[in-house]
């Protein structure tokens, strides 16, 4: 999932995303390009493309197994003032669950 937040997102944040999209990761070298869609307080993502007001947003990339909370994520702060493209950081730079060893 990719989600955009209208504030400086941190793990454990409780406010909803303003936009996002979900996809299924189908390979180790998976990539996807998508326009973000409007989202509501219940995390329901509409078919409507999100039009962002100018400002700074947190764009967060999440990976999780189906029906589980995300354990892997990366956040990119992005300034919006027109059309932009946000790219996830390299996988080795994502936050991962700590090893139990």
N, C-alpha and C positions, 0 to 999 in steps of 0.2 A: 504494500500500500504506500502511496505517496499522499501526504496531507500538508496543507498550508495553514498556518496559524497567524492571526493578526497581532501576535505578541511574541516576546522572546521565549519560545518554548523550552521547557526543561523536562527531564523524565519525572513522571508523577504529576504533571500538570493536569488540571481538571477541566479547563475550558475547552470547548469543542473546536474542531478545525472549521475553517470557512470554506474549504474546497479540498478536493482530493480525487483519487481514483484507485481502484483495486485491479490487480491482475494476478495471474498464476505464473509462478516462476517455473519454467519448463526445461532449463538446462543450466549447467555451471556457468556458461558465458552469456547468461540471459541479459537482454536489454529490451527496453520498451520506450516508446515515445508516445505521449498522450497529452492532450489539453486537459487541465484540471476542471472539474465540474463542481457546482455549488454543493455544499454539505450543510446538514442541519444539526441541531443539538443532540440528536440520537445517532449521529454518524451515518445517516442515510445519504447516499450520494445521488443527486438528481441527474437527469439527462442534460440539463441546462449548463452550458459552458459558463464558468465563473469569469466575470469581468472584475478585475481588482482595481480598487482605488489606489492612487499613488501612495507609496509608503514602504516600510520595511516589514518583511514577513519571514517567519521561520518555515522553511520547506523541509519536512522530515520524511525520510525514506525508512519504512519498516519492513521486516521480513518475519513471518511467523508461519508455523504449521497451521492447517485449517482448524478452526474452532479453538485456537490457543492465543494467549496474549503475545505480542511481539517480544522477541528476545534480542533481536539484532536491529540496530537503527543507526542512522547518520542524519545530522541536521546541517542545513546550509542556510545562512541568513542572506536574504536577497532583497535588493532594492527594486521596487516596481515603479516604472514611469514609462509605460508603453509595453510593447511585446517583449518578453524575455524568455530565455531558455535556462533552466536550472538542471545541472547534471549531478548525479550522486557521486560522492567521493569514491575512490578506489576501495574495494571490499576490505582490504587490510586496515583501512582507517575507520571502519564502522565499530560501534560499541557492541561488545559481545558479552554473553553471560560468563561469569567467572568460572573457571574450572574447579571442580570439587576435589582435585588432587592436592 
